[in-house]
Amino acid sequence: MAGFIGKERHAVDEKGRLMIPVRFRRKFGESALSGIDCELTGRHEVLYIMKAPDRSLELYEPFIWKEMRKTISDLSDFNPDERLLKTLMYESLETVELDRQGRIALSKEFLEHAGITKDVVLIGADTKMIIWEPERLRALLDESASRLAVLAGRYF
């Protein structure tokens, strides 16, 4: 399906707009061609963006979010933990439109959450794109480098 792979550096412009790399934008069409509905408003694709607990931002295509939405919707409003999870998830979520130039507008709230002032690193993580402030990402990688072998051994 999506298959976002790779890492690129970009900058947010003075209006808070972020250019989505062309190689990632090309993948958007693949989901539509495979028979999966893409949400469109006019001629612009709607994407879902979420504030992640690690202070990054995650960007999802509609067909991926549709599956996550179903899982969240199945949570009970009568179970306090499940209701809290729903609230926390939806409080952290917005939709953004991809404009004709391939940009999305990031709200001030989302920019502040991720500590983004200018530069970003976009990481293609198969079914989503992860948006990081470069220094936060570098710090995470530096402090986690020694854990790679242990984590890989546990899960692969």
Secondary structure, DSSP 8 states (H G I E B T S, - for coil): ---EEEEEEEEB-TTSEEE--HHHHHHHHHHHHTT----EETTEEEEEEEE-TTS-EEEE-HHHHHHHHHHHHTS-SSSHHHHHHHHHHHHTEEEEE--TTSEEE--HHHHHHHT-SSEEEEEEEESSEEEE-HHHHHHHHHHHGGGHHHHHHHH-
